[in-house]
Amino acid sequence: MIILGVILLIIGIVAGISILTTIGIILIVVGAILFLLGSTGRAIGGRRHYY
């Protein structure tokens, strides 16, 4: 999810499409939160790890 967010962020900046930039930032933030919670050992949504 973080990688997809970075890709969308880069495409949005290069192409000048603001909605892709916004979606990219949101995906990066959500992916980082899920990664941090998953790395602490908390099961989120029935899954132990998010990769």
N, CA, C and O of each residue as an XYZ file, in Angstrom:
204
protein
N       0.840     -1.188      0.000
C       0.000      0.000      0.000
C       0.877      1.240      0.000
O       0.548      2.242     -0.634
N       1.979      1.170      0.704
C       2.882      2.319      0.743
C       3.519      2.530     -0.632
O       3.654      3.661     -1.098
N       3.904      1.437     -1.267
C       4.532      1.548     -2.594
C       3.544      2.106     -3.610
O       3.906      2.959     -4.421
N       2.297      1.633     -3.574
C       1.271      2.163     -4.471
C       1.049      3.649     -4.219
O       0.872      4.416     -5.165
N       1.057      4.060     -2.960
C       0.901      5.474     -2.632
C       2.029      6.319     -3.174
O       1.801      7.423     -3.669
N       3.254      5.807     -3.085
C       4.407      6.546     -3.607
C       4.321      6.661     -5.128
O       4.605      7.717     -5.693
N       3.926      5.561     -5.791
C       3.792      5.593     -7.251
C       2.734      6.608     -7.678
O       2.966      7.408     -8.585
N       1.571      6.574     -7.024
C       0.518      7.531     -7.367
C       0.934      8.964     -7.066
O       0.589      9.883     -7.810
N       1.672      9.156     -5.980
C       2.153     10.492     -5.633
C       3.090     11.024     -6.711
O       2.973     12.178     -7.124
N       4.011     10.196     -7.163
C       4.958     10.622     -8.192
C       4.240     10.909     -9.509
O       4.510     11.918    -10.161
N       3.321     10.015     -9.901
C       2.573     10.244    -11.144
C       1.742     11.516    -11.041
O       1.669     12.289    -11.996
N       1.115     11.739     -9.890
C       0.304     12.937     -9.706
C       1.115     14.217     -9.789
O       0.655     15.217    -10.340
N       2.320     14.187     -9.241
C       3.169     15.383     -9.283
C       3.676     15.630    -10.696
O       3.652     16.760    -11.184
N       4.142     14.556    -11.358
C       4.705     14.716    -12.707
C       3.631     15.135    -13.709
O       3.857     16.015    -14.540
N       2.443     14.489    -13.624
C       1.383     14.773    -14.586
C       0.564     16.011    -14.203
O      -0.198     16.530    -15.020
N       0.717     16.469    -12.991
C      -0.032     17.649    -12.560
C      -1.477     17.345    -12.214
O      -2.330     18.232    -12.270
N      -1.759     16.103    -11.857
C      -3.126     15.700    -11.509
C      -3.231     15.678     -9.983
O      -2.636     14.828     -9.321
N      -3.980     16.607     -9.446
C      -4.015     16.774     -7.994
C      -4.735     15.636     -7.277
O      -4.402     15.332     -6.131
N      -5.723     14.992     -7.928
C      -6.450     13.918     -7.256
C      -5.532     12.707     -7.030
O      -5.653     12.022     -6.014
N      -4.618     12.443     -7.969
C      -3.664     11.344     -7.778
C      -2.691     11.657     -6.652
O      -2.314     10.767     -5.890
N      -2.288     12.900     -6.545
C      -1.402     13.303     -5.457
C      -2.092     13.119     -4.114
O      -1.483     12.623     -3.166
N      -3.357     13.516     -4.026
C      -4.112     13.377     -2.785
C      -4.307     11.912     -2.413
O      -4.117     11.534     -1.257
N      -4.683     11.093     -3.378
C      -4.870      9.662     -3.108
C      -3.542      9.025     -2.705
O      -3.514      8.169     -1.820
N      -2.454      9.425     -3.335
C      -1.134      8.905     -2.985
C      -0.747      9.220     -1.554
O      -0.220      8.364     -0.844
N      -1.007     10.442     -1.130
C      -0.689     10.828      0.250
C      -1.533     10.035      1.240
O      -1.030      9.583      2.269
N      -2.811      9.868      0.931
C      -3.696      9.108      1.818
C      -3.226      7.661      1.929
O      -3.194      7.108      3.028
N      -2.860      7.039      0.805
C      -2.389      5.657      0.839
C      -1.086      5.511      1.607
O      -0.890      4.517      2.306
N      -0.203      6.478      1.488
C       1.049      6.425      2.246
C       0.775      6.493      3.739
O       1.364      5.735      4.509
N      -0.105      7.385      4.158
C      -0.419      7.535      5.585
C      -1.100      6.279      6.128
O      -0.721      5.779      7.187
N      -2.099      5.768      5.414
C      -2.807      4.569      5.873
C      -1.860      3.373      5.894
O      -1.886      2.587      6.841
N      -1.033      3.225      4.878
C      -0.074      2.133      4.843
C       0.930      2.211      5.972
O       1.296      1.185      6.544
N       1.385      3.409      6.303
C       2.330      3.569      7.402
C       1.686      3.216      8.737
O       2.316      2.580      9.582
N       0.439      3.624      8.930
C      -0.263      3.297     10.175
C      -0.456      1.794     10.308
O      -0.212      1.229     11.375
N      -0.894      1.138      9.227
C      -1.071     -0.312      9.264
C       0.259     -1.027      9.474
O       0.312     -2.034     10.180
N       1.320     -0.526      8.877
C       2.631     -1.138      9.059
C       3.089     -1.021     10.507
O       3.594     -1.988     11.077
N       2.917      0.154     11.104
C       3.341      0.339     12.491
C       2.536     -0.519     13.452
O       3.099     -1.133     14.358
N       1.226     -0.567     13.262
C       0.401     -1.391     14.142
C       0.688     -2.876     13.944
O       0.689     -3.643     14.907
N       0.928     -3.283     12.706
C       1.240     -4.682     12.441
C       2.596     -5.089     12.976
O       2.775     -6.231     13.398
N       3.559     -4.171     12.966
C       4.893     -4.503     13.458
C       4.946     -4.581     14.979
O       5.876     -5.171     15.528
N       3.974     -4.003     15.667
C       3.943     -4.097     17.125
C       3.285     -5.386     17.589
O       3.251     -5.665     18.787
N       2.760     -6.179     16.653
C       2.170     -7.456     17.024
C       0.667     -7.420     17.179
O       0.062     -8.434     17.526
N       0.053     -6.288     16.934
C      -1.405     -6.199     17.046
C      -2.044     -6.770     15.789
O      -1.634     -6.454     14.672
N      -3.044     -7.606     15.979
C      -3.787     -8.136     14.838
C      -4.838     -7.109     14.436
O      -5.652     -6.690     15.258
N      -4.816     -6.712     13.185
C      -5.740     -5.692     12.682
C      -6.602     -6.333     11.613
O      -6.079     -6.848     10.624
N      -7.885     -6.311     11.789
C      -8.781     -6.884     10.805
C      -8.588     -8.378     10.629
O      -8.835     -8.909      9.546
N      -8.150     -9.069     11.681
C      -7.941    -10.502     11.608
C      -6.616    -10.907     11.003
O      -6.342    -12.098     10.857
N      -5.788     -9.942     10.648
C      -4.493    -10.265     10.049
C      -3.377     -9.821     10.987
O      -3.438     -8.743     11.578
N      -2.374    -10.653     11.114
C      -1.262    -10.342     11.988
C      -0.266     -9.386     11.315
O       0.287     -8.510     11.980
N      -0.034     -9.542     10.010
C       0.946     -8.710      9.300
C       0.328     -8.129      8.040
O      -0.490     -8.776      7.385
N       0.716     -6.927      7.707
C       0.372     -6.293      6.433
C       1.649     -6.058      5.673
O       2.540     -5.366      6.165
N       1.762     -6.612      4.496
C       2.991     -6.467      3.713
C       2.736     -5.645      2.497
O       3.651     -5.410      1.707
